[in-house]
């Protein structure tokens, strides 16, 4: 399943090369990887931003020339954490350039996966503007600065820089290279997608697959920035064309001069290699023993692909039009394991879901109206029938007959201001009770009902993407007037009197329940609340208040376009 996370996503690569030249004899590379699933209370949390950052940092250490002490990994940071990390990078690069002998070239790679809007990156409730980020990167005294941004709602940043959809660019190895390259994975009006199938965002997944060797079309064991981008461009476009989010068309704004291309990874740095021979063809999925998808690529017949992997057991699955086959391989440290076509056998089809995010269960900005029926007191004393000896002998004994119903019925209106927060107002007709007293020459009766109008809020405590959840539990609290509508009649001899009354008290309720969206416009609900209120001045009917546990079931109609 694919989940659309925003109307526009930026997955970008920005390369800035300042004027001073550099020596290719030695390289010191630093990486700052940032993953932020949360982008503020009004945005659904992402699922794979943090794991994307972890994977990016790992591949840079494994085969990207980054020493472990030169890695900084931030998970769900605050803005001040990012500032502090950039300050640390600045100091480290400045110290490296002062060494004797000096390093030939220093490079800084910034990777970010998370939310963004038209103004900047969103780190929880903080925003880091694009202009501030660019200015801060310019202050790092590195020879080459690379920023890879995989974030939501950043079309304005692309628009300001003049990016538009284009095919992959080519830079000749002998071309002069100075300036910058700004790359985006989607146009400003396109939806951005992360996938449950690959458990990552599309662009980051294919970029890392390319880094591990899938993009090494020159077969020199080195993956350049150009090769990695071309691979990610083609795979992202091809794998999103049939999703509900729509095809993502990478674009770029590039201005480069200098010599050569930037080598992002050296596949032969690793001691473990998985080799797909020239006799194999199809779409390959390489997974670890724990089913983590490490590399995905399409390989035509006649091409040899060497993949840099960590030691361990791997499952290699090949999908073709006629079916799928699978093979298993154990890659030990220092081994170069080639997969032979004879190792493959038939594979059961994977259980999958249609790619594309559905907002069928989104409720933010929508309005349910619910008809409810239930019991307002599920516990309580039985209604008494009492014979009381006469206080005055000539009146005779008095018989008390009390009866009460505990049912209530009503309707409720809810307005969802967010996916997990709503305001509610309800009108409930609460039970009818009666009492009667009679003796030899007198009788009186009383009947009472109540009308409750609670106003409150309800909150869904579950985390995750509520737009994909049909079951929506909630806790709720409300307060409002409770009006007692009573009528008492009295007969004494030939005299008859009647006295209708209406009394108001304030009542509250606290409880919870669950709604189930059977469709986008139809819901079923169940709730249990405890009602509490002050007593009415006198008992009319069976009760002086309507305190107790209330259980209800309801049927609702949900309308409105939503946010």
Secondary structure by P-SEA (a helix, b strand, c coil): cccccccbbbbbbbbbbccbbbbccbbbbbbbbbbbccccccccccccaaaaaaaaaaaaaaccccccccbbbbccccaaaaaaaaaaaaaaaaaaaaccccccbbbbbbbbbbbbcccccccccbbbbaaaaaaaaaaccccbbbbbbbcccaaaaaaaaccccccbbbbccccccccbbbbbcccccccccccccccccaaaaaaaaaaaccccccccccccaaaaaaaaaaaaaaaaccccccbbbbbbbbbbbccccccccccccccbbbbbccccccbbbbbcccccccbbbbbcccbbbbbbbcbbbbbbbbbccccccbbbbbbccccbbbbbcccccccccccccccccccccccccbbbbbbbbbbcccccccccccccccccccccbbbbbbbbbccccbbbbbbcccccccccccccccbbbbbbbbcccbbbbbbbbbbbbbbbbbbbcccccccccccccccccccbbbbbbbbbbbbcccbbbbbbbbbbbbbbbbbcccccccccccccccbbbbbbbbbcccccccccccccccccccccccccccc
